[in-house]
Amino acid sequence: MVDLPDKAERFIDWYLAAVEAAELTDKRYEVKGMNIWTPYGMQSRRALDALLVREVERIGSRAIEFPTLIPQPQFEKEKEHVKGFDDQVYWVTKGGASALDIPLVLRPTSETAMYPVFALWVRSHRDLPLNVYQIVSVFRYETKTTRPFLRVREIHFFEEHTCQADEARATARVEEDLAAFERMAAALALPFAASRRPDWDKFPGAHYSIALDIPVGQGRTLQIGTVHHYRENFSRPYGIQYEDPAGTLRYVHQTTFGLSERLLGAVVAVHGDRRGVVFPSILAPVQVVLVPIAAPGGGAAPVEAARGLADRLRDRGLRVHVDDSDERPGAKYYRWESRGVPLRLEIGPREASAGTVTAVNRLGERTVLGPGELDRAVADALSAFDRTLTARAESAFRSAFSVATKLEELSGSTTVRVVPWCGQEACGHRIEAAIEGGVLGTPERPLPVDPGAPGPCIACGERSGARWVLAGRPL
Ligand SMILES: [Zn+2]
């Protein structure tokens, strides 16, 4: 039982060790950046997908699924988009021994797969809005060092695509998606910043991009999702038009909303500690582990009590495991802690006869539950754990930002910086060089620090048009 590397000092080493200890993924597959989802990892992925589906269907999106391969001419119709993905795509060029007449792209994202078909689906104003999503693998030939969940070549990807009648309705859809994400993030206890990316960093082909970033300590940030407004940038090349009530043909305005397995990486990064992963209960493959502790010389009462309680908790819809293996209790505690289980229930002979359990949550808080209505007491203890986890994450989030008004303050920054910027690209790049990271963009939501009115641009000193932007070091 050794503690993991220090999270603050050696974040990536810590992250890799935490993922490894929790057995969320197996990296031994022979293609770099393509990992195996283990049974334990798969359970958390399914719980994550269920949350995304719940929230996106609540705002009227319906599931679809498109093929994985995209014909080259279709892929190349929107010029900026192609340029943005050109060096990242995998090509399929042969069928058996013969070269394909038309080479195929393994989707890096699905705009170019879907939009020629959207042109067939959308004909009249009655067909709008079109709000659809899919959860599929996408493929990107990543050249930087790959990391489980954070940077991979086969990505477990959620993508929503919508067609709206006009720009205002597309803007409203962007807001609906952001609100849906707020609910997802709250369930995962993940406070986030939403920033309108500077033009040089927006999605290829987008009118604007709003990125969702999570501070992960020492001024580092993790982009965990994006919402894009495309205006007519794709509907024109792909011919997605509808007849309005007056009989005029108009191009639709489109939006997309993308998330991925990075959310799981973010949960590990934000909540994890020196013992490993800490899951919020909604994502935990096992929410409650019961550890019966037999007295020396035997007696089956603890095991029987554990099994009976486990059945009642399953009836409540909880994901439960009874660890009645012959390992020592200490080894069991360690294993389930490193796997991030929110709540452990210890049942010895004394508890078994009293009808109580000793509950220890993943943050180390210990209470005795019962007797009577044990299953409800356990469910309440899980909710209390989630509230504590949220409070802890919010407190870390508040201290992850600070204001800077001089370029020299950016070097070696251990927080995400809130800086005044005039809006000129050259100044943006000077900020990026100074912080050795990126301008994340203009905040779309109130920040945990209130910087007041912006002073002159941190790079050139220009007063007019200065606004606050976030700058950090993206992982
Ligand atoms: Zn400037």
Boltz pocket constraint, residues with backbone or C-beta under 6 A from the ligand:
constraints:
  - pocket:
      binder: B
      contacts: [[A, 421], [A, 422], [A, 423], [A, 424], [A, 427], [A, 457], [A, 458], [A, 459], [A, 460], [A, 461], [A, 462]]
      max_distance: 6.0
